[in-house]
C-alpha cells in the first residue's frame, strides 16, 4: 500500500485529458463498477496489478466501497472472441465504465484478423456499450510493444494500435495510450525493459503498478487529497 500512496501522491494537479462521467458520479458519492475487457495484458494477475492501484487511488480520493471492478477478458483472446462474449462478459456486469484492449492479439499473425475486421469488432463493442447506456464511459487502451519472439508474431502491431487511436477519435471515446511511456523504457535498453516485461510481452506487477496504473490515473486527473 506504501507504493500505491507514493504513486497517487505524485499525480498532483495534472491537466485533465478528460472528465469522465464515472468521476462525476464518484464525486456525488455514487458507487461505480468498472469492467476491464481484453487480452492477458488486462486479465488475471496482469490486470489485477494495475487495477488494484487504480481502484485503491479512487477509494483514497472518493471514499471506500465506491468502486468495484471485474476483469472480464481472457488470455490469448482477440476481438473476434470479444464480440462473441460481449453480452455475458461485459453488458451483463452492468458497467459504469468499460476499458477495452484487444490490439495486441488482433495483431497476432496466426489469428488472421485484418485491421479492417479488428476495427469492425471494436466499433461493434463501442456501439453495444452505447446501446446499453449512453452514460457508460468507454476507454480504449493502447498497450505496450512486445520484443523478441513475441514481436515477430505481430509484425504489423503498429497498424492495429493506430486503428485504436483513429477509432477513439472517430467515435468520440476516451483513449489511454501507454505506448510512449513503454517506448521511453525500451529506449533505455532491453535489460531495463525486461525488468517490467520479463517475457517480452506481458508487463509484470512492477510494470502494472509503475507504468500502466499511473498513466490511467493521470488521464483521469486523480490525486490523493491532503490529509
N, C-alpha and C positions, 0 to 999 in steps of 0.2 A: 504493500500500500504506500510505502515511502516513495517508490518510483512514480506511482500514479500522482501523488501530490506534487512531486517535482515537475512532472510533465504539465500538469494543469496550471501550476503557478507560473510557468514560463509563457503561457498563452495569454498575455495581457494586452487588452485593448487593440487587437489586430483589426484592420479594416474588414468589415463583413463582405464576403463574396455573395452571400445570400441571406435572406431571413426566412427560414423555413416555417411552415405552419406548425410543425411539431414543436419548435422552440416557442412560438407564440402560445401554444396550448400549455406547454410546461410552465410558462410564466404565469398562467392563470390557475396553476395547480391541478391541471387535468392530466391524468395518467396516460402514457403513450406506449404503444407496442411497436417495436421495430422488427421487420422480417429481413434477414440478410440472405440473399439468393445468389448462388453462383457455383464456382468450382471448389476444388480443395483449398484454394487460396483464402476462401472466406467461409469454410465449413470446418466442423470438428475442432481440434485443438488450434489449428491455424487461425480460424475465425475468432475463437474464444480469446486468443491472445490480445487482439486489438479491440474487440467489442467489450471485453471486461473493463478495459481502460476507459473507453468512450462512455459506457453506462455508469461507471464509478464517478467520472467527472460530471456527468449530467446530474447525478444524485447529489454530489457535493454542491453543485450550483443551485439546484431547484428543490432539493429535499428527497428523503428516502422514499422508496416504493412508488416513484412516479414513472419509472421507465423499466420496461422488460424487453427482452429480445428473443427471437428464435433464429437459429442457424438452420435454414431450410434447404441449403444447397447440398451437393454431394460430390465427393472426389471423383475425378475422371469424367465428369459430365460436361455437356456443352449446351448451346441454346436450343437445339432440337429437343433434347431431354427437358430443358427448361420450360418450353412451351407445353409439352405433353403433361407435365406435372404441375403446371402453374396453379390450377384451381385448388388442388389439395394442399400443395406446399406453401402457397402464398395467400391467395384470396380467402381460403378457409380459416386462416390465422387472424383475420380481421386487423390488418396492419394500419397503423397511422403513418408509417414511413416504410419504404422499401428500398434496400440497397441491391443493385444488380451488377454483376460482373460475370461474363462468360467469354470475354475476348481471348483469354489465354488458351482455352481449349477449342474455341471455334477455329483458332489458327492452327490447331494440331492437324498436320497434313493428312494423316491416315483417316481422319473422320470425313474428309472430303466436303467440308462445309465452306461454300464460297462466301466472300464478303457480302455479296448481294443477299444470299439466304440468311446469313447471320443478321444482317440489317432488318430483314423482314421479321425475323423472330424477335429481335429486340423491340421493334416498333409494335409488334403484337402485344408484348408484355407491358409496354408503357400504356398502350390503349386500353388493355384489360384492367389495369390498375385504375385508370381514369374512369372507366365504366363502373367499376366497383365504388369509387369515391373520388370526386374531384377535389377533395381536401386532403388526400393522402399524398405525402411527399414522395418524390421519386428521385433517388440519387444513383446515377451511373458512375461506375468506378473504372478507371484505367489503372491497372496494377503495375507490377514490376516487369522488367525484362528477364528472360531466362538466359543462362550462359551454358557453355559446354554442349553436351549431347542434347539437353532439353531444348536448346536454341535451334539445333539442326532440324528438329522435328517441327519447328514453327518458323520457317524461313520468311513468311510474309506477315509476321505478327504486327509490324508497324501499320499495315493497311487496316487491320481489324481495330487497332487502337484509334487510328484516325477516323474510322467509321463511328466509333463511340462518341468522339468529340463532335463529329458532324451531326449525329442524331440528337445529342443533347441540345445543340443549338437549334436544329430544325424543329424539335418537339417542345422546346422551351422547358426542359427539365434540368436539374442540377447535375453538374459533373464534378467529381472529385478525382483529380488527375495526379496520381502518385509518381508518374514516370520520371519527372525531372529530379525528384528527391532521390530516387533509386539510381539515376544516372550519375548524380553527384557522388554517391558512394562507390559506384563502379569505377568512376574516373580515378579513384584512389588506389585502384588495383584489385585484381581478382581475390587476393588473400583477404583484403578488407571486406569486399562484397560477400564473401562466403562466411564471414562472421555473422551476417544477418540472413543469408540464404545458403545454408550449408550444402544442399544438394543441387544448387544451381537453378532451382525452380521455386521452391516453397520457402517464403520467409519464416524464420523460426520465431520463438517467443520474443526475442530481442528485437527482431525486425518488426513484429506486430506492435510492440509497445513503444519503440523509439522512432519508427518511421511511419507506419500506417496510421496508428491512432492519433498522433499529433497533427497530421495533415487533415484528418476528418474534423478534429476539434477546432483547428484553425479555420477551416471552411465554415463551420457553424458559429464562429466567433464566440466560443465558450471560454470562460476562465473561472477560476475559483474566487468566490467573494472573500474579501478580507475578513478575518475573524478576530 
